[in-house]
């Protein structure tokens, strides 16, 4: 079994050594330009087109991340890059779920207990109690009910918040009020005090966090974007905060990264930002998943994480 590896920033030696320990019978190499030798599996992030194009004998491709918008974007521009019969897999959780839970719980509790506002008061030397929010009215709406969305929902349920989710197709999640399809999106938004975005990045979801959508949330809502910067119309968020429709936001992803030093988000008192690190790929967990998935494929079965290229996730 031959495996090729390519990532623009990961240490290839670390990954190849780790995978070799888990797959001792495999021949694993770092792909370099001009390498067209046989390979059964490819592990990639933003691969050059000629790495995969015309490669015979390729049995599967693993995208080294939970999101696959990068490689799907490449496929839209270069459909010949990957044969249609070759399955594409994404990393399914591999420790990202726990990280997303931590990030979401931190911000939701901070907003619920008004910690950010108290920090703003501290800067003014202002000693003043703020009214408490009602837990039963502090409803959490999660856009996207995939593996990560479900994980975040579980972490917030235990704090007693009403949790709801919206997805393209119906979901049945214990303790979570589920909505699906365009016809139920308005009802979902109208009952959400906090909106957490965990949608996949597809042509259909680009720009979905716009002024029209934000205005449908409960008054003085909170926004947490953990998915992709392309989902958010940034000027619309600023306008929604100015209009009082959105009270505060926490953003981990942006249309352009790194965020330009002159961007108004940096100095906005009601917008928290982090440098796209809400959940990062954990090498050991990712390598465990990949090794197990390859073993499953070798046994003639289908592992989790299969991407529907047409739907975009």
Secondary structure by P-SEA (a helix, b strand, c coil): cbbbbbbccccaaaaaaaaaaaccccbbbbbcccccccccbbbbcccccccccccccccccccccccaaaaaaaaaaccccccccbbbbcccccaaaaaaaaaaaaaaaaaaaaaaaaaaaaaacccccccccccccbbbbbccccaaaaaaaaaaaaaccbbbbbccbbbbbccccccccccaaaaaaaaccbbbbbccccccccccccaaaaaacccbbbbbbcccccccaaaaaaaaaaacccccccccccccccccccccccccccccccccccccccaaaaaaaaaaaaaaaaacccccccccccccc
